[in-house]
Structure formats: C-alpha cells, structure tokens
Amino acid sequence: MDDTGKRRQLDNIYVSGKTTTLDDFFAYTQAGGSVAQAGSNLLYGMNQSKTTGAAPVNNDTQGFVFFTRPMLNLTKANLIRKREMHYLLTTRETSVQRYVRCTLDPSLATFASPVVKSPLVDNKMAFIPLFSNTILKLSGWPDVVAPTYKSKQGLRKEQWALIDGTAEVNESFDMDATFKNTADEPLPMMIDAWVNYATYVFDGQLRPHYGMEVRNEIDYTTRIYRFVMDKDERYIKKVACTVASFPINSQTGKFFDYDRTQQYMSQSKEINVRFTSMGAVYNDDIILKWFNLAAGYANSALREIVVGNFVSPAKNHYEKIPRELLAKFKFAGYPLVNTLTYELEWWIDPMSSTYKHVMNEFNPTTPVPVDAAAVKKTIDKLNTKI
C-alpha cells in the first residue's frame, strides 16, 4: 500500500469500524491525540499538528513547611543574667511566655532541675507547630546555577566556555517568611526571644548549654524543610531543606506605629521574618532521612518505626493514622516520611486522649466517660441565660 492509501486508511479508521474505544476516536480523528497515552506520547515523539496535546498540567499542592526546634539555653541560671529575658521566667505553665521558653529549649522538660514544662508544648515533637500552622509565604530559595568560565575573545570574537565549579548551593542567603499573627501573639514573642538570645550569646551576656560549647555548635539554628505534595497531599513530589537557618529580625518597631484614622492596628495581622540560611539541598533522598532522624531524636517511638521499615513494632503500639481519618485527628500525630513510598505519614500514640476520643466515634461499645455533674451545670447556665 502506498503512502496515499495509508493516509486514507487512517482518515477512515473511525468510519470503517476499526475504532473500538473512545480513546481510539481521539487518537485517530482528533488533533489532540490519545488521552490515555497523552503523557507517553509527549515524551516519545514529535507532534506534527502542533496542537495542544491532552497531557494534563502539573497540579502539585503547596504542601508543608517544617521548622526544627533550636536548643537555646533558657535555664533560670542563664536567664537571670539578662534583665530583658526575665519575662520568660514566669511560673504560670499555660502562659505564652512559658510556651515560648519550653519550645525554644527542649532540654527544660528532661534535663532541668526542677523540670520546666508547659501543657502547650509536646516535647515529643521535633518541629515547631506554631510556625507550620501560621506560615503564609516563604520565599528566597536560590536556584541551582552552574558557574561557567569563558575564554578571552579571539581576533574574530571567537570564544569558548565550560562549566567551572559546583552547582551545589553552599553559600549563605536570606529567606523571607510571612506568618499570620494570632491572639496573644506567641509568634512575635518567640521570634523576639530567639533573636535577642542569639545577640546576647554573641557578646557573652548569656551562655549556651555546656554540651553545645564543648561541641562548638551554634545553638540558635533551625533547619527549614519544604515538601511539595501531590494533589491529594499524600505523596511528596519535591523536597528541599536548608542546612541551617536562624531569624535575624524581630518586627517590634512596627507595633508602635500610630494611625489615628484606624481603630484597629492592621500592621499586627502578619509577621515578616527574615531567616539567614547556610546552604540548601534540593530533591535529595538524604533530606527524607534527615527529617526522620530529627523526628526520631525527639520521639524514640518514631525511630523504632523507621528502623522497622515503617511498621510499628509490637512493643511500640504507635498507629499510622488512616487517610480517611486525618481530618478527625487534626492537630494530633507525628510526621514521618516513608522512604519506600515517599508518602508523608502521620503516626499517633493510641494512649493519647485524642486517639481515644476519635476512635470512640467508631466504637460505641467503649464510650468516653462523661462528667454528669459538669454537663448538668452547663445546661443550667444555658437555661438561665435563655
């Protein structure tokens, strides 16, 4: 059969009855081509019609941003050395000051004597939930750029070039983060304490923990993890992290700006924080290992899950939260990245009150105890108001 005959056969394939599926119809009669093979066709061959193919556009979701907790020395013996830090010495456990202090110094709940705790801080969490829950924007990740060398031009301006160095991001750079400022303003207080502590350590007015000094480590750094997720926010599509970062500004001044034409202070709705970072790593599997190591450092049960190939050992009893129940367990659970599937998993302790409360909805035979007297008191108050 000559070329004309072949083209005539392709033109008439739908009419002749050889088209057996709807996708055949699109493949042989429509300019866009096959829908089922749109992705592979895009990679394999040239589109002679130059029409837009049926390959779907990328639909990644924003995903998550995680900040690891630093290890500031906020013990009483250290804080009393600097008057401006005395506000963190409050004994009220539910105060914002105590929350800030316990978040920035995880050692207080385990090694301090006496221990310093806050019911608002989960010391088994390696990351700062406040930052992840309130972040609105994060920008400043540097692109990967290969350095080049260009020779001097010849008599006819001829010139050659080659790659002349590494494309690794090892330099220092700044990143800008915008957070939502909530009631009682825990985030501005945390940033203010963080930045001031670093400056006081620099000039010797405060001291790091002894172990940090011995190892010559900087104690006020955090690591920023960035996960870009698929459309279901289940699997990680792209991953990045800084090697080390620390905040360098506290927006204290703007809170004192005055505008008589405004009843409420609009400038306090958002907080802009600049982080100086040292190095960045992109789309490297080692980032997932680092993330899990950080999570396991704060919670040994998570470390056992990672060692067991993301299966909870019998002595552990931690359970992976099913995808269909994640909304029920909001603000509960610990993140782990399954390095075998790239799934961002959430694990929870079955002994926690959140787990018992949620699972009671699916197992009515074990009801949650109800304080009848408290319920009656609440009803009486409502009736009185009515």
DRENMIKE-631093 format. One record per residue (C-alpha): residue number from 1; residue in one letter; x, y, z. Coordinates in Angstrom, 1 decimal, padded with zeros to 4 digits. Example, Ala and Ser with C-alpha at 12.3 -4.5 7.8 and 13.67 -1.06 7.14 Angstrom:
BEGIN
    nr   rest       px       py       pz
     1      a    012.3   -004.5    007.8
     2      s    013.7   -001.1    007.1
***
This chain:
BEGIN
    nr   rest       px       py       pz
     1      m    000.0    000.0    000.0
     2      d    001.4    003.4   -001.0
     3      d    001.5    006.4    001.3
     4      t   -001.7    007.8   -000.1
     5      g   -003.5    004.6    000.7
     6      k   -002.1    004.5    004.3
     7      r   -003.3    008.1    004.9
     8      r   -006.7    007.3    003.5
     9      q   -006.9    004.2    005.8
    10      l   -006.0    006.4    008.9
    11      d   -008.6    009.0    007.8
    12      n   -011.3    006.5    007.6
    13      i   -010.4    004.3    010.6
    14      y   -013.3    005.6    012.7
    15      v   -015.8    005.3    009.9
    16      s   -014.7    001.8    008.9
    17      g   -015.5    000.4    012.4
    18      k   -011.9   -000.3    013.4
    19      t   -012.2    002.2    016.3
    20      t   -013.0    000.1    019.3
    21      t   -012.8    002.6    022.2
    22      l   -013.4    006.3    022.8
    23      d   -009.7    006.8    023.1
    24      d   -009.2    005.4    019.6
    25      f   -011.6    008.0    018.4
    26      f   -009.5    010.8    019.9
    27      a   -006.2    009.2    018.9
    28      y   -007.0    008.9    015.1
    29      t   -009.6    011.6    014.4
    30      q   -008.8    014.5    016.8
    31      a   -005.9    016.9    016.7
    32      g   -005.1    016.4    020.4
    33      g   -004.4    012.7    020.0
    34      s   -004.9    009.9    022.6
    35      v   -005.9    010.8    026.1
    36      a   -004.8    007.6    027.7
    37      q   -001.3    007.9    026.1
    38      a   -001.0    011.6    026.3
    39      g    001.9    011.6    028.7
    40      s    004.0    009.0    027.0
    41      n    003.3    010.4    023.5
    42      l    004.5    013.8    024.8
    43      l    007.8    012.2    025.8
    44      y    008.3    009.8    022.9
    45      g    007.5    011.6    019.6
    46      m    007.0    014.9    017.9
    47      n    003.5    016.4    017.5
    48      q    003.3    017.2    013.8
    49      s   -000.1    019.1    014.2
    50      k    001.4    021.5    016.7
    51      t   -001.9    021.5    018.6
    52      t   -002.1    021.3    022.4
    53      g   -002.0    017.7    023.5
    54      a   -004.2    016.1    026.1
    55      a   -001.4    015.8    028.7
    56      p   -002.6    017.2    032.0
    57      v   -000.9    020.2    033.5
    58      n    001.0    019.9    036.7
    59      n   -001.2    020.2    039.8
    60      d    001.1    020.0    042.8
    61      t   -000.2    021.4    046.0
    62      q    001.7    023.9    048.3
    63      g    002.4    021.1    050.8
    64      f    004.2    021.8    054.1
    65      v    006.9    023.8    055.7
    66      f    008.6    022.4    058.9
    67      f    011.0    024.2    061.2
    68      t    013.1    022.2    063.7
    69      r    013.3    023.4    067.3
    70      p    016.6    025.1    068.3
    71      m    018.4    024.3    071.6
    72      l    018.6    027.7    073.3
    73      n    019.9    027.7    076.9
    74      l    016.8    029.2    078.7
    75      t    017.5    027.8    082.1
    76      k    016.8    030.0    085.1
    77      a    020.5    030.3    085.9
    78      n    021.1    031.7    082.5
    79      l    018.1    033.9    082.1
    80      i    018.6    035.8    085.4
    81      r    021.8    037.1    083.9
    82      k    019.9    039.4    081.5
    83      r    017.1    041.6    082.7
    84      e    015.4    041.7    079.2
    85      m    014.9    037.9    079.4
    86      h    013.3    037.8    082.8
    87      y    009.8    037.7    081.4
    88      l    010.4    034.1    080.4
    89      l    010.8    033.1    084.0
    90      t    007.1    033.2    084.7
    91      t    005.8    030.2    086.7
    92      r    002.4    030.1    085.0
    93      e    002.5    027.0    082.9
    94      t   -000.2    028.0    080.5
    95      s    001.3    031.4    079.7
    96      v    002.7    032.4    076.4
    97      q    006.0    033.1    078.0
    98      r    006.3    029.6    079.3
    99      y    005.2    028.2    075.9
   100      v    008.0    030.2    074.2
   101      r    010.6    029.1    076.7
   102      c    009.8    025.4    076.5
   103      t    009.6    025.4    072.7
   104      l    013.0    027.1    072.2
   105      d    014.7    024.9    074.9
   106      p    013.6    021.3    074.7
   107      s    016.0    020.3    077.4
   108      l    014.0    022.0    080.1
   109      a    011.4    019.2    080.1
   110      t    014.0    016.4    080.6
   111      f    017.4    017.7    082.0
   112      a    016.5    020.8    084.0
   113      s    016.3    020.5    087.8
   114      p    013.5    021.0    088.5
   115      v    012.0    020.3    085.1
   116      v    010.1    023.1    083.4
   117      k    007.1    022.1    081.3
   118      s    004.2    023.6    079.5
   119      p    000.9    021.8    078.6
   120      l    001.0    023.7    075.3
   121      v    004.3    022.1    074.2
   122      d    004.6    018.5    073.1
   123      n    008.2    017.6    073.8
   124      k    008.0    014.6    071.6
   125      m    007.5    016.9    068.6
   126      a    010.8    017.8    066.9
   127      f    009.3    020.7    064.9
   128      i    007.6    024.0    065.8
   129      p    003.8    023.5    065.1
   130      l    003.2    027.3    065.5
   131      f    005.4    028.1    062.6
   132      s    004.0    025.4    060.3
   133      n    000.4    026.2    061.2
   134      t    000.6    030.0    060.7
   135      i    003.1    030.4    057.8
   136      l    001.6    032.2    054.8
   137      k    004.6    032.7    052.5
   138      l    008.2    031.6    052.2
   139      s    010.5    032.9    049.5
   140      g    014.1    033.2    048.8
   141      w    015.2    029.7    047.8
   142      p    018.2    030.1    045.5
   143      d    018.2    028.5    042.1
   144      v    020.8    025.9    041.1
   145      v    023.2    027.7    038.8
   146      a    026.3    026.1    037.3
   147      p    029.3    028.5    037.3
   148      t    031.0    028.9    033.9
   149      y    034.3    030.0    032.6
   150      k    034.5    032.0    029.3
   151      s    037.7    032.4    027.5
   152      k    039.0    035.7    026.1
   153      q    037.8    036.5    022.6
   154      g    040.0    035.9    019.6
   155      l    040.6    038.2    016.6
   156      r    037.2    037.3    015.2
   157      k    035.5    037.3    018.6
   158      e    035.6    033.6    018.8
   159      q    035.1    032.3    022.3
   160      w    034.6    029.1    024.2
   161      a    033.0    028.3    027.6
   162      l    032.8    025.4    030.0
   163      i    031.4    024.5    033.4
   164      d    033.9    025.8    036.0
   165      g    032.7    024.8    039.5
   166      t    030.0    023.1    041.5
   167      a    026.3    023.9    041.3
   168      e    025.7    023.0    044.9
   169      v    024.1    025.7    047.0
   170      n    026.7    026.1    049.8
   171      e    026.6    029.8    050.2
   172      s    024.7    032.0    052.7
   173      f    021.4    033.5    051.6
   174      d    018.4    035.2    053.1
   175      m    014.8    033.9    053.1
   176      d    011.6    035.8    053.9
   177      a    008.8    034.2    055.8
   178      t    005.4    035.7    056.4
   179      f    003.3    034.4    059.3
   180      k   -000.3    035.0    060.5
   181      n   -000.2    036.8    063.8
   182      t   -002.7    035.2    066.2
   183      a   -004.3    036.3    069.5
   184      d   -001.9    036.6    072.5
   185      e    000.9    036.9    069.9
   186      p    003.0    033.9    070.7
   187      l    004.9    034.1    067.4
   188      p    006.3    037.7    067.8
   189      m    007.3    036.9    071.3
   190      m    009.1    033.7    070.2
   191      i    011.0    035.5    067.4
   192      d    011.9    038.3    069.7
   193      a    013.3    036.0    072.3
   194      w    015.1    033.9    069.7
   195      v    016.8    036.9    068.0
   196      n    017.8    038.6    071.3
   197      y    019.1    035.4    072.8
   198      a    021.5    035.0    069.8
   199      t    022.8    038.5    070.2
   200      y    023.3    038.1    074.0
   201      v    025.2    034.9    073.4
   202      f    027.4    036.7    070.9
   203      d    028.5    039.4    073.4
   204      g    028.8    036.9    076.3
   205      q    025.9    038.1    078.4
   206      l    024.2    034.7    078.0
   207      r    025.9    031.2    077.7
   208      p    024.9    028.2    075.5
   209      h    024.3    024.8    077.1
   210      y    027.6    023.3    078.2
   211      g    027.3    020.5    075.6
   212      m    026.9    023.0    072.8
   213      e    030.0    024.8    073.8
   214      v    032.1    021.6    074.1
   215      r    031.0    020.6    070.6
   216      n    031.4    024.1    069.3
   217      e    027.9    024.1    067.9
   218      i    025.6    027.1    067.2
   219      d    022.6    026.5    069.4
   220      y    020.1    029.0    067.8
   221      t    019.8    027.4    064.4
   222      t    016.9    025.7    062.9
   223      r    016.5    023.6    059.7
   224      i    013.7    024.5    057.3
   225      y    012.1    021.6    055.5
   226      r    009.9    022.2    052.4
   227      f    007.7    019.5    051.0
   228      v    005.8    020.0    047.7
   229      m    002.9    017.5    047.7
   230      d    000.7    015.8    045.1
   231      k   -002.9    016.9    044.5
   232      d   -004.1    014.6    047.4
   233      e   -001.4    015.9    049.7
   234      r   -000.3    012.4    050.4
   235      y    002.9    011.8    048.5
   236      i    005.9    014.1    048.3
   237      k    006.7    015.4    044.8
   238      k    009.6    017.7    045.6
   239      v    011.7    018.2    048.7
   240      a    014.2    020.8    049.9
   241      c    015.8    021.9    053.1
   242      t    018.3    024.4    054.4
   243      v    021.4    023.2    056.1
   244      a    021.0    025.6    058.9
   245      s    019.0    028.8    059.4
   246      f    018.3    031.4    062.1
   247      p    016.0    034.5    062.3
   248      i    017.7    037.9    062.2
   249      n    014.8    040.4    062.7
   250      s    012.1    041.0    065.2
   251      q    009.3    043.3    064.0
   252      t    009.0    045.0    067.3
   253      g    009.1    048.6    065.9
   254      k    006.1    048.4    063.6
   255      f    003.8    047.5    066.5
   256      f    004.3    051.0    067.9
   257      d    003.4    052.8    064.6
   258      y    000.3    055.1    065.2
   259      d   -002.5    055.9    062.8
   260      r   -005.5    057.7    064.3
   261      t   -007.7    057.0    061.3
   262      q   -007.7    053.3    062.1
   263      q   -009.5    051.8    065.0
   264      y   -007.5    048.5    064.9
   265      m   -003.8    048.0    064.2
   266      s   -003.7    046.4    060.7
   267      q    000.1    046.2    060.9
   268      s   -000.1    043.5    063.5
   269      k   -002.0    041.0    061.4
   270      e    001.0    039.5    059.8
   271      i    004.6    039.0    060.9
   272      n    007.5    039.1    058.4
   273      v    010.7    037.3    059.5
   274      r    013.9    037.1    057.6
   275      f    016.0    033.9    058.1
   276      t    019.7    033.8    057.2
   277      s    020.4    030.3    055.8
   278      m    023.7    028.5    055.1
   279      g    023.4    026.1    052.2
   280      a    020.4    024.4    050.6
   281      v    019.7    020.9    049.4
   282      y    017.2    020.0    046.7
   283      n    015.4    016.7    045.8
   284      d    018.0    014.5    047.6
   285      d    016.8    011.4    049.4
   286      i    019.1    012.2    052.2
   287      i    016.7    015.0    053.2
   288      l    014.0    012.5    054.0
   289      k    016.4    010.6    056.2
   290      w    017.4    013.8    058.0
   291      f    013.7    014.6    058.5
   292      n    013.0    011.2    060.1
   293      l    016.2    011.4    062.2
   294      a    015.0    014.7    063.6
   295      a    011.6    013.3    064.3
   296      g    013.1    010.2    066.0
   297      y    015.5    012.3    068.0
   298      a    012.6    013.8    069.9
   299      n    010.4    010.7    069.9
   300      s    012.1    007.3    070.2
   301      a    008.9    005.5    069.1
   302      l    009.2    007.1    065.7
   303      r    012.8    006.0    065.4
   304      e    011.7    002.4    066.0
   305      i    009.1    002.7    063.3
   306      v    011.7    003.9    060.8
   307      v    014.1    001.1    061.7
   308      g    011.2   -001.4    061.3
   309      n    010.6   -000.2    057.7
   310      f    007.6    001.9    058.7
   311      v    005.8   -000.9    060.6
   312      s    005.2   -000.2    064.2
   313      p    006.9   -002.9    066.4
   314      a    004.7   -004.8    068.9
   315      k    006.2   -003.1    071.9
   316      n    005.7    000.3    070.4
   317      h    001.9    000.3    069.6
   318      y    002.0    003.6    067.7
   319      e   -000.5    003.5    064.9
   320      k   -000.5    005.2    061.5
   321      i   -003.5    007.5    061.1
   322      p   -005.6    006.3    058.1
   323      r   -006.0    008.9    055.3
   324      e   -009.8    008.9    055.7
   325      l   -009.5    009.9    059.4
   326      l   -006.8    012.6    059.1
   327      a   -009.4    015.4    059.5
   328      k   -010.6    013.8    062.7
   329      f   -007.0    013.8    064.1
   330      k   -006.3    017.4    063.2
   331      f   -003.5    018.9    065.4
   332      a   -002.5    015.4    066.5
   333      g    000.0    012.9    065.3
   334      y    003.7    013.0    064.4
   335      p    005.0    013.3    060.8
   336      l    007.3    010.7    059.2
   337      v    008.3    010.3    055.6
   338      n    008.1    006.7    054.3
   339      t    011.3    006.5    052.3
   340      l    010.0    003.4    050.4
   341      t    006.9    005.2    049.0
   342      y    007.6    008.9    049.5
   343      e    004.3    009.1    051.5
   344      l    004.1    011.7    054.3
   345      e    002.7    009.6    057.1
   346      w    001.2    010.6    060.4
   347      w    001.5    008.4    063.5
   348      i   -000.2    008.7    066.8
   349      d    000.0    007.1    070.3
   350      p   -003.2    005.0    070.9
   351      m   -002.9    006.0    074.6
   352      s   -003.4    009.7    073.8
   353      s   -006.7    011.3    074.7
   354      t   -007.2    012.5    071.1
   355      y   -007.0    008.9    069.8
   356      k   -009.4    007.6    072.4
   357      h   -011.9    010.4    071.7
   358      v   -011.9    009.9    068.0
   359      m   -011.9    006.1    068.0
   360      n   -014.9    006.2    070.4
   361      e   -017.0    007.5    067.5
   362      f   -016.3    004.3    065.6
   363      n   -016.5    002.0    068.6
   364      p   -019.6    003.0    070.7
   365      t   -019.1    000.0    072.9
   366      t   -016.4    001.8    074.8
   367      p   -017.9    005.3    075.5
   368      v   -015.8    008.1    076.7
   369      p   -016.7    008.8    080.4
   370      v   -018.9    011.8    080.8
   371      d   -019.0    014.0    083.9
   372      a   -022.7    014.2    084.5
   373      a   -022.5    016.9    087.1
   374      a   -020.5    019.2    084.7
   375      v   -023.0    018.6    082.0
   376      k   -025.9    019.5    084.3
   377      k   -024.1    022.6    085.4
   378      t   -023.6    023.7    081.8
   379      i   -027.2    023.1    080.9
   380      d   -028.4    025.1    083.9
   381      k   -026.2    028.0    082.9
   382      l   -027.7    028.0    079.4
   383      n   -031.2    027.8    080.7
   384      t   -030.5    030.8    083.0
   385      k   -029.3    032.9    080.0
   386      i   -032.4    032.0    078.0
***
